[in-house]
Amino acid sequence: MNDSRALGVAIVGVGGIAASHMAALRAMSIARLVCVQDMDRARAGAVANEQGCAVEDQLADVLARDDVDAVIVCTPNLTHQSIGTAVLESGRHLLMEKPLAMTVEAAQQLAALAAERGLTLAVGHSHRFSAQSRAVHDVVASGEIGAPRFARIVMNGGWIWPGWQAWVLDPAVSGGHSLHNGVHLTDLAAWWMGEQPDTVFARGQAVTSRALDIADYLVIELGFPSGASAVCEVSRGERPRKASYLEFTVVGTEGVVTRNWDADGIRAWQEEGLSMWAPDGSAGDVFVAELESFAASARGESAVVPPVADAVDAVRVAAAAEESLHTGRLVRREGAR
Ligand SMILES: NC(=O)c1ccc[n+]([C@@H]2O[C@H](COP(=O)([O-])OP(=O)(O)OC[C@H]3O[C@@H](n4cnc5c(N)ncnc54)[C@H](O)[C@@H]3O)[C@@H](O)[C@H]2O)c1
């Protein structure tokens, strides 16, 4: 990569989430969109016109361009392994939308390939980049609330069921709700608690319709090697449906950090009362922060966020949650970090 110019980025798959990445790219100078590709050629052509970038017919055409330094993959989860492998084998840095892959084995293969080639492999665990998530992390890491013992994370909203036509409802394409949306919550829990869970128990319900093959109301309980635990709830239980509800609490030995509403900000409480209040409880510009981090890592200026091992672990935890959903049993994971 030529350091004197912005990172040349291609986007593969220009559906819903790609729009957020394209808006972020327009807002930054260290990376620029050079081309898009989608199996829906008409959609790719329309997006290229809007964005003022090139359009390519096939993935191989994208990877044959010499102005592409990095690829953002925004296609359905089932395609991540094959597209990710082709991108890394071509020597390009990769920002893979979450989840990294459908299976632990596929996630490990992608991680090994990136390491072997010395390429940045970032996974779009976008909640790691929100102002509110970082504030919670910083409070916990500072020791202000003592050792973290419990975390509770709730993400409720109508967006979880986007309509019968949506691929996310097909577990063969999405991997099920634990893998599709659950990874956002379980990754936050592990990041904040500073350890990976060694037990996973999940309960799910198909509330929108019994015909659903995924659990649109899902609770994942995590147990950690230190004895700490977390409850992650992701459902479309919010009203009105178009609203998005987000609640975080981490309880430590010396205090509590919590975020209920944007307007409340992030609050940390100790026995003596409120010890910290950060006014920004909102998400902030998550996709700009994510892409800046990715570009900096591709340039060799900083470590990748999240660490690849954490993204592989997110898949491992999701696989355990899906197993628990189907067997009704607690799943133990040996050798959790
Ligand atoms: N980080 C987040 O908060 C977040 C939010 C939503 C989705 N996602 C992830 O982003 C990815 C895309 O989700 P989406 O909601 O944008 O989906 P989408 O259905 O809106 O868009 C997917 C696009 O990929 C194209 N596509 C499918 N297979 C392809 C292939 N083999 N080659 C090229 N193009 C192909 C489709 O034609 C479509 O345009 C998924 O991995 C999803 O889990 C992440």
The ligand as an ORCA input file, in Angstrom:
! r2SCAN-3c Opt
* xyz 0 1
  N     -22.594     -4.129     12.289
  C     -23.898     -4.084     12.286
  O     -24.500     -3.452     13.142
  C     -24.651     -4.819     11.212
  C     -25.994     -4.464     10.946
  C     -26.654     -5.135      9.915
  C     -26.012     -6.147      9.198
  N     -24.730     -6.494      9.507
  C     -24.026     -7.559      8.764
  O     -23.760     -7.049      7.449
  C     -23.874     -8.083      6.481
  C     -24.898     -7.667      5.424
  O     -26.150     -7.467      6.042
  P     -27.236     -6.483      5.384
  O     -28.278     -6.291      6.422
  O     -26.582     -5.287      4.797
  O     -27.799     -7.422      4.231
  P     -28.600     -7.005      2.915
  O     -29.422     -8.175      2.543
  O     -29.288     -5.686      3.140
  O     -27.449     -6.776      1.834
  C     -26.644     -7.834      1.387
  C     -26.188     -7.526     -0.034
  O     -25.255     -8.527     -0.423
  C     -25.549     -8.934     -1.763
  N     -24.996    -10.272     -1.934
  C     -25.466    -11.461     -1.457
  N     -24.628    -12.454     -1.760
  C     -23.603    -11.903     -2.460
  C     -22.433    -12.428     -3.046
  N     -22.126    -13.732     -2.965
  N     -21.615    -11.573     -3.701
  C     -21.910    -10.253     -3.795
  N     -23.012     -9.695     -3.256
  C     -23.847    -10.522     -2.594
  C     -27.054     -8.823     -1.867
  O     -27.481     -8.730     -3.222
  C     -27.327     -7.557     -1.059
  O     -27.267     -6.398     -1.881
  C     -24.242     -9.346      7.277
  O     -23.079    -10.069      7.568
  C     -24.836     -8.813      8.571
  O     -24.665     -9.718      9.646
  C     -24.045     -5.826     10.484
*
